[in-house]
Amino acid sequence: MKSSIVIARFKAFAIDYLIIIGYIFLLFAATLAISRLLDADLDNIDTLTAELIGFITLTLPVILYFSFTEAGKFAGSIGKIRFHLKVIPVSKHKASFFQALLRNVIKFLPWEIAHFFVYQLFYFSRTNMEPPVWVLYGLVASQAIAFVYLLFILFRKDNRSVYELISSTKVVNATDES
């Protein structure tokens, strides 16, 4: 049944997201500890530096987590394994690392776009300036892209999202790989 795979995908992502939240908590604790140890003022970091630090310490590890696990032995993240799902290419039985990486870069693109615009909001609030409309449009655009991804999963006959179409991958039940 096609709707069961959609539900399993959401449950699997919920588990993976709990792992990401745990990582974010550890990252936040480490950041606080390091900033206190070095007596660093993190409030005055420019937006480009903050974006680079955020990408390198948060987004990139998350993308790599999904890419390595989906291209690995079990073809799935911890959440996908728990719900007997795997990521496979449309034409073969195991996704290459490049396919998994492409899939996850596109999958997490709205997340990174949102980070960029949130950093802009911090900058403007820190300088007591009204954020320009392009910042708000950027935040809305990042959410709109994520929403389109969700609509594809829900309403396409094969339940494939934009990032799966571009990377030539799909999520299947590990027991039948159909």
C-alpha positions in Angstrom: 0.0 0.0 0.0 1.5 3.3 -1.1 0.1 5.4 1.8 1.9 3.1 4.3 5.3 4.0 2.8 4.5 7.7 3.2 3.6 7.2 6.9 6.7 5.1 7.4 8.8 7.8 5.8 7.4 10.5 8.2 8.0 8.2 11.2 11.5 7.5 10.0 12.2 11.1 9.6 10.8 11.8 13.0 13.4 9.4 14.5 16.2 10.9 12.5 15.1 14.4 13.5 15.3 13.4 17.1 18.9 12.4 16.4 19.5 15.7 14.8 18.0 17.6 17.8 20.3 15.6 20.1 23.2 16.6 17.9 22.0 20.3 18.0 21.8 20.1 21.8 25.4 18.8 22.0 26.6 21.4 19.5 24.9 24.2 21.5 26.4 22.9 24.8 29.9 22.7 23.2 29.5 26.2 21.7 28.6 27.6 25.1 31.4 25.8 26.8 34.0 26.9 24.2 32.8 30.5 24.2 33.0 30.7 28.0 36.4 29.0 28.0 37.7 31.5 25.4 35.7 34.4 26.8 34.4 34.9 23.2 31.6 37.3 22.3 29.4 35.3 19.9 26.8 38.1 19.6 29.1 40.1 17.4 30.0 37.5 14.7 29.1 38.8 11.2 26.4 37.0 9.3 28.7 35.4 6.8 31.0 33.9 9.5 27.9 32.7 11.4 26.5 31.1 8.2 29.8 29.3 7.5 30.1 28.1 11.1 26.5 27.0 11.1 26.9 25.2 7.7 30.2 23.4 8.7 29.1 22.4 12.2 25.4 21.6 11.6 24.1 21.4 8.0 27.2 19.6 6.6 27.3 16.9 9.3 23.5 16.3 8.9 23.9 16.0 5.1 26.8 13.6 5.5 25.0 11.5 8.1 22.1 10.9 5.6 24.4 10.5 2.6 26.8 7.9 4.3 23.9 5.9 5.8 21.8 5.9 2.6 24.8 4.9 0.5 26.0 2.4 3.0 25.3 -1.2 3.8 21.7 -0.8 5.0 20.8 1.9 2.4 19.1 4.0 5.1 19.4 6.2 8.1 18.6 4.9 11.6 15.0 6.0 11.1 14.7 4.3 7.8 16.2 1.1 9.1 13.8 1.1 12.0 10.8 1.3 9.7 12.3 -1.1 7.1 12.9 1.5 4.4 15.8 2.0 2.2 17.0 4.5 -0.4 17.8 3.0 -3.8 18.4 4.4 -7.2 15.7 4.0 -9.8 17.8 1.7 -11.9 20.0 -0.3 -9.5 19.8 -1.9 -6.0 22.2 0.4 -4.1 22.5 4.2 -4.4 26.0 5.6 -4.9 27.5 8.0 -2.5 27.1 10.8 -5.1 23.4 10.0 -5.6 22.9 10.0 -1.8 24.9 13.2 -1.4 23.0 15.0 -4.2 19.7 13.8 -2.8 20.5 15.2 0.7 22.0 18.5 -0.5 18.8 19.2 -2.4 16.7 17.8 0.5 18.3 20.1 3.1 18.6 23.1 0.8 15.4 24.8 2.2 16.9 24.2 5.7 20.1 26.0 4.8 18.3 28.8 3.0 16.2 29.3 6.1 19.4 29.4 8.2 20.8 32.1 5.9 17.8 34.3 6.3 17.5 33.7 10.1 21.1 35.0 10.4 20.0 38.1 8.5 17.1 38.6 11.0 19.6 38.3 13.9 21.8 40.9 12.2 19.0 43.4 11.7 17.6 42.9 15.2 21.0 43.3 16.7 21.5 46.6 14.9 18.0 47.7 15.7 17.0 48.0 12.1 13.8 46.8 10.4 14.6 43.7 8.3 14.2 44.4 4.6 11.4 42.6 2.8 13.9 40.3 1.0 14.8 38.7 4.3 11.1 37.8 4.9 10.6 36.7 1.3 13.7 34.4 1.7 12.2 32.8 4.8 8.9 32.3 3.1 10.6 30.9 0.0 12.6 28.3 2.1 9.3 27.1 3.7 7.6 27.1 0.3 10.3 24.8 -1.2 10.0 22.4 1.8 6.2 22.4 1.3 6.6 21.6 -2.4 8.9 18.7 -1.4 6.1 17.4 0.9 3.4 17.8 -1.7 5.4 15.7 -4.1 5.7 12.9 -1.6 2.0 13.1 -0.7 0.5 13.4 -4.2 2.9 11.8 -6.7 1.8 8.3 -7.6 5.4 7.0 -6.8 5.7 9.2 -3.6 9.0 10.6 -4.8 10.0 14.1 -3.9 11.9 16.7 -6.0 15.2 15.7 -4.5 14.6 12.1 -5.4 13.6 12.9 -8.9 16.8 14.9 -9.4 19.0 12.3 -7.8 17.3 9.3 -9.5 16.6 7.7 -6.2 13.5 6.5 -4.4 12.5 5.2 -0.9 11.2 1.7 -0.9 10.1 -0.9 1.6 13.3 -2.9 2.3 11.4 -6.1 2.3 10.1 -5.8 -1.3 12.2 -3.1 -3.0 9.4 -2.4 -5.5 
